[in-house]
């Protein structure tokens, strides 16, 4: 009930921001996995699986064309 109480008291912005951020990180992680599979970068795939932030940064970089 604590989450529902926060939403009722105006915490909807905080909860929405957190959920959007979490979804963006998950989507970037999936982008990293797909890109590494397509390019055959097995070592980088393993590093991204072990260190989640590296995978997220790489996935976001792929979105913006920093790494092709």
PAZAPA-4460 file (N, C-alpha, C; in steps of 0.05 Angstrom, whole numbers, plus 32768, in hexadecimal, padded with zeros to 4 digits):
% residues 68
    n_x    n_y    n_z   ca_x   ca_y   ca_z    c_x    c_y    c_z   seq   type   mol
   8010   7FE8   8000   8000   8000   8000   8011   8019   8000     1      X     A
   802A   8017   8007   803B   802F   8008   803E   803C   7FEC     2      X     A
   8040   802C   7FD7   8043   8036   7FBC   8029   8045   7FB4     3      X     A
   8013   803A   7FBA   7FF9   8046   7FB4   7FF6   8060   7FC3     4      X     A
   7FFE   8061   7FDC   7FFC   807A   7FEC   800E   808F   7FE0     5      X     A
   8026   8088   7FD6   8038   809B   7FCA   802B   80A6   7FB0     6      X     A
   801F   8095   7FA1   8012   809E   7F88   7FFB   80B1   7F8E     7      X     A
   7FEC   80AB   7FA2   7FD5   80BC   7FAA   7FDE   80D7   7FB4     8      X     A
   7FF6   80D9   7FC0   7FFF   80F2   7FCB   8010   8102   7FB8     9      X     A
   8010   80FC   7F9F   801F   810B   7F8C   803A   80FF   7F84    10      X     A
   803F   80E7   7F8D   8058   80D9   7F86   8057   80CC   7F6B    11      X     A
   8042   80D1   7F5C   803F   80C4   7F41   8056   80CD   7F2F    12      X     A
   805F   80E5   7F32   8075   80EF   7F21   808E   80DF   7F27    13      X     A
   8094   80DB   7F40   80AC   80CC   7F48   80AA   80AF   7F40    14      X     A
   8093   80A3   7F43   8090   8087   7F3C   8092   8084   7F1D    15      X     A
   8085   8097   7F0F   8086   8096   7EF1   80A2   809A   7EE7    16      X     A
   80B1   80AC   7EF3   80CD   80B1   7EEB   80DE   8099   7EF0    17      X     A
   80DA   808C   7F07   80E9   8074   7F0D   80E3   805E   7EF9    18      X     A
   80C9   8059   7EF3   80C2   8044   7EE0   80CC   8049   7EC4    19      X     A
   80CA   8062   7EBB   80D4   8069   7EA0   80F3   8064   7E9F    20      X     A
   8101   806C   7EB4   811E   8068   7EB5   8125   804B   7EB5    21      X     A
   8116   803B   7EC5   811B   801E   7EC6   8116   8011   7EAB    22      X     A
   8100   8019   7E9E   80FA   800E   7E83   810F   8016   7E6F    23      X     A
   8119   802F   7E70   812E   8038   7E5E   8147   8028   7E62    24      X     A
   814F   8023   7E7B   8167   8013   7E81   8163   7FF6   7E76    25      X     A
   814C   7FEB   7E7A   8147   7FD0   7E70   8148   7FCE   7E52    26      X     A
   813C   7FE2   7E45   813D   7FE3   7E27   8159   7FE7   7E1D    27      X     A
   8169   7FF7   7E2B   8185   7FFB   7E23   8195   7FE1   7E26    28      X     A
   818F   7FD2   7E3C   819C   7FB9   7E41   8195   7FA5   7E2A    29      X     A
   817C   7FA4   7E23   8173   7F92   7E0D   8181   7F9A   7DF3    30      X     A
   8183   7FB4   7DEE   8191   7FBE   7DD6   81AD   7FB5   7DD6    31      X     A
   81BB   7FB6   7DED   81D6   7FAD   7DEF   81D8   7F8F   7DE8    32      X     A
   81C6   7F7F   7DF2   81C7   7F62   7DED   81C3   7F5C   7DD0    33      X     A
   81AF   7F68   7DC4   81A9   7F63   7DA7   81C0   7F6C   7D96    34      X     A
   81CB   7F84   7D9C   81E1   7F8E   7D8B   81F9   7F7C   7D8D    35      X     A
   81FF   7F73   7DA5   8217   7F61   7DA9   8212   7F47   7D9B    36      X     A
   81FA   7F3C   7D9C   81F4   7F23   7D8D   81F7   7F27   7D6F    37      X     A
   81ED   7F3D   7D65   81EE   7F42   7D48   820A   7F46   7D3E    38      X     A
   821B   7F52   7D4E   8237   7F58   7D46   824A   7F42   7D4F    39      X     A
   8241   7F2F   7D5E   8252   7F19   7D67   8267   7F22   7D7C    40      X     A
   8260   7F36   7D8B   8272   7F40   7DA0   826D   7F31   7DBA    41      X     A
   8277   7F19   7DBC   8271   7F08   7DD3   827D   7F11   7DED    42      X     A
   8296   7F1B   7DEB   82A3   7F26   7E03   8295   7F3E   7E0F    43      X     A
   828D   7F50   7DFD   827E   7F68   7E06   8263   7F60   7E11    44      X     A
   8256   7F4C   7E05   823D   7F42   7E0F   823F   7F38   7E2B    45      X     A
   8255   7F29   7E30   8259   7F1F   7E4B   825F   7F35   7E5F    46      X     A
   826F   7F49   7E57   8275   7F60   7E69   825B   7F6F   7E6F    47      X     A
   824A   7F73   7E5B   8231   7F81   7E60   821E   7F71   7E72    48      X     A
   8220   7F57   7E70   820F   7F47   7E82   8219   7F48   7E9F    49      X     A
   8233   7F49   7EA2   823E   7F4A   7EBE   823C   7F66   7ECA    50      X     A
   823F   7F7A   7EBA   823F   7F96   7EC4   8229   7FA5   7EB5    51      X     A
   8211   7FA5   7EC1   81F9   7FB1   7EB6   81FD   7FCD   7EAC    52      X     A
   820A   7FDF   7EBB   820C   7FFB   7EB1   821B   7FFD   7E96    53      X     A
   822E   7FEC   7E91   823D   7FED   7E78   822A   7FE6   7E61    54      X     A
   8219   7FD2   7E65   8205   7FCB   7E51   81F1   7FE1   7E4C    55      X     A
   81E9   7FEF   7E61   81D6   8005   7E5E   81E2   801C   7E4E    56      X     A
   81FB   8023   7E55   8209   8039   7E47   820D   8031   7E2A    57      X     A
   8214   8019   7E24   8218   8010   7E09   81FD   8011   7DFA    58      X     A
   81E8   8007   7E06   81CE   8007   7DF9   81C4   8023   7DF2    59      X     A
   81C8   8036   7E04   81C0   8052   7DFF   81D2   805D   7DE9    60      X     A
   81EB   8056   7DE9   81FD   8060   7DD4   81F5   8055   7DB9    61      X     A
   81EC   803D   7DB8   81E2   8032   7D9E   81CA   8041   7D95    62      X     A
   81B8   8048   7DA7   81A0   8058   7DA0   81A7   8072   7D92    63      X     A
   81BC   807F   7D9D   81C3   809A   7D93   81D9   8098   7D7E    64      X     A
   81E0   8080   7D75   81F4   807D   7D60   8211   8082   7D67    65      X     A
   8217   8080   7D81   8233   8083   7D89   8243   806B   7D83    66      X     A
   8237   8053   7D85   8245   803A   7D7E   8233   802B   7D6A    67      X     A
   823F   8024   7D53   8230   8016   7D3F   823A   7FFA   7D3C    68      X     A
***
